[in-house]
Amino acid sequence: MGNELKNAQDRTDAKMRFSRLHLDELLHYTRKGSGDDFDRSHTESFLFQLIGVRDAFLQELNLHYKCKLELHKVSINSLRGYFRKNGTKCDELEELRTLEDKKDSWLYAAIEMRNHSTHRRSVSREFYVGGSEDGQVHLINPGTNESLGEDYASTFQMWCREMEQLVETLRDSYLKKIQLT
């Protein structure tokens, strides 16, 4: 494996650690769901870093498949364009795109929330007082305007696990292709 690809993998892994760091701070040092600046800034930072994992992984695909796209031009669309133009397919990219496009997927919700909180305004929340969900704070997916249906702490923890598993699966997929060639 080339040094450039190893550096890209290290960057993807670093972005995952950064998202976990912001999540840990959000869960342990904020007043849960307070909506104060510390809470909101860590929510936004977590989302930014989590989607940054996906963005960094795209650079891995760019390098592995020798697309030769400039660093600042690497995106799902530019990579898809490269493969279409060359009449080839990238299974890992298509799996990622399929997950992103499904409105009921965790990745769709995370991207919508990151984009919304970065470019528009804070993500809306539902606060529960009393009953079986007392103390829970549910986030509203700005892409569907629906509640995520569980406490944001659990949601974010699940998204971290899902992102780690996704990167591991997709990375294993393209690395196996290296071994076959």
C-alpha positions in Angstrom: 0.0 0.0 0.0 1.3 3.4 -0.9 2.2 6.0 1.7 -0.4 8.4 0.3 -3.2 5.9 0.8 -1.9 5.0 4.3 -2.0 8.8 5.1 -5.5 9.0 3.9 -6.6 6.0 6.0 -4.9 7.6 9.0 -6.9 10.8 8.3 -10.2 8.9 8.1 -9.3 7.2 11.4 -8.4 10.6 13.0 -11.8 12.1 12.0 -13.5 9.1 13.7 -11.5 9.8 16.9 -12.4 13.5 16.7 -16.1 12.7 16.4 -15.9 10.3 19.4 -14.0 13.1 21.4 -16.8 15.6 20.7 -19.4 13.0 21.5 -17.7 12.1 24.8 -17.5 15.8 25.8 -21.2 16.2 24.8 -22.3 13.3 26.9 -20.1 14.0 30.0 -19.6 17.8 30.2 -22.8 19.3 29.1 -26.2 19.7 30.8 -28.0 17.2 28.6 -30.2 18.9 26.0 -29.7 22.3 27.6 -29.4 24.0 24.2 -26.7 26.3 25.6 -23.7 27.2 23.6 -21.5 24.4 24.9 -24.2 21.8 24.1 -25.0 23.2 20.7 -21.4 23.7 19.7 -20.5 20.1 20.6 -23.5 18.7 18.8 -22.5 20.6 15.7 -18.8 19.6 16.1 -19.8 16.0 16.5 -21.9 16.1 13.3 -19.2 17.9 11.4 -16.5 15.4 12.4 -18.7 12.4 11.8 -19.5 13.4 8.3 -15.8 14.3 7.9 -15.1 10.6 8.3 -17.1 10.0 5.2 -15.4 12.8 3.4 -11.9 11.6 4.3 -12.9 8.1 3.2 -13.7 9.4 -0.2 -10.1 10.5 -0.5 -9.1 6.9 0.2 -11.2 5.8 -2.7 -9.7 8.5 -4.9 -6.2 7.3 -4.1 -6.9 3.5 -4.2 -8.7 3.7 -7.6 -6.1 6.2 -8.9 -8.8 8.7 -9.9 -6.2 11.5 -9.6 -8.9 14.0 -8.6 -7.4 17.1 -6.9 -7.7 16.9 -3.1 -10.2 19.8 -3.0 -12.4 18.3 -5.8 -13.0 14.9 -4.2 -16.7 14.4 -3.5 -19.2 11.6 -4.1 -20.4 13.3 -7.3 -16.9 13.9 -8.7 -15.9 10.3 -8.0 -19.1 9.0 -9.6 -18.4 11.2 -12.6 -14.9 9.8 -12.8 -16.2 6.2 -12.8 -19.0 6.9 -15.3 -16.6 8.7 -17.6 -14.3 5.7 -17.5 -17.1 3.1 -17.8 -16.1 1.5 -14.5 -17.8 1.0 -11.2 -16.8 1.4 -7.6 -18.8 -0.8 -5.4 -17.8 1.0 -2.2 -18.8 4.3 -3.6 -22.2 3.0 -4.7 -22.9 1.4 -1.3 -22.1 4.7 0.4 -24.3 6.7 -2.1 -27.2 4.2 -1.6 -27.0 4.7 2.2 -26.8 8.5 1.9 -29.8 8.6 -0.4 -32.1 6.5 1.8 -34.3 9.0 3.7 -34.7 6.5 6.6 -31.0 5.8 7.0 -28.8 7.0 9.8 -26.3 8.5 7.3 -29.0 10.5 5.5 -30.1 11.9 8.9 -26.6 12.7 10.0 -25.7 14.5 6.7 -29.0 16.5 6.8 -28.3 17.5 10.4 -24.7 18.5 9.7 -25.6 20.5 6.7 -28.6 22.2 8.5 -26.6 23.1 11.6 -23.5 24.2 9.6 -25.3 26.4 7.0 -28.8 27.2 8.3 -29.6 27.0 12.0 -29.5 24.6 15.0 -31.2 21.3 14.7 -34.7 21.3 16.3 -35.3 19.2 19.4 -38.1 17.6 21.2 -37.8 17.7 25.0 -39.7 15.1 27.1 -40.9 15.8 30.6 -42.7 13.0 32.5 -43.7 9.6 31.3 -41.4 6.8 30.2 -39.2 9.2 28.1 -38.7 11.7 30.9 -35.5 13.7 30.4 -34.9 12.5 26.8 -34.1 14.9 24.0 -35.0 13.8 20.5 -33.5 15.5 17.4 -35.7 16.4 14.4 -34.3 15.3 11.0 -34.4 18.6 9.0 -34.6 16.5 5.7 -37.8 14.7 6.7 -39.0 16.9 9.6 -39.5 13.8 11.7 -38.2 13.0 15.1 -35.4 10.4 15.3 -37.5 8.6 17.9 -34.9 8.2 20.6 -32.6 10.2 22.8 -29.9 12.1 20.9 -27.2 10.5 23.1 -28.2 7.0 22.0 -28.6 8.2 18.5 -25.1 9.7 18.3 -23.5 6.7 19.9 -25.3 4.4 17.4 -24.1 6.7 14.5 -20.5 6.4 15.7 -20.8 2.6 15.7 -22.4 2.6 12.3 -19.7 4.9 10.8 -16.9 2.8 12.2 -18.5 -0.4 10.8 -19.2 1.2 7.4 -15.6 2.4 7.0 -14.3 -1.0 8.1 -16.5 -2.8 5.7 -15.8 -0.6 2.7 -12.1 -0.4 3.4 -11.9 -4.2 3.7 -13.7 -4.3 0.3 -11.3 -2.2 -1.5 -8.2 -3.7 0.2 -9.3 -7.2 -0.9 -9.3 -5.9 -4.4 -5.6 -4.9 -3.9 -4.8 -8.5 -2.9 -6.6 -9.9 -5.9 -4.6 -7.9 -8.4 
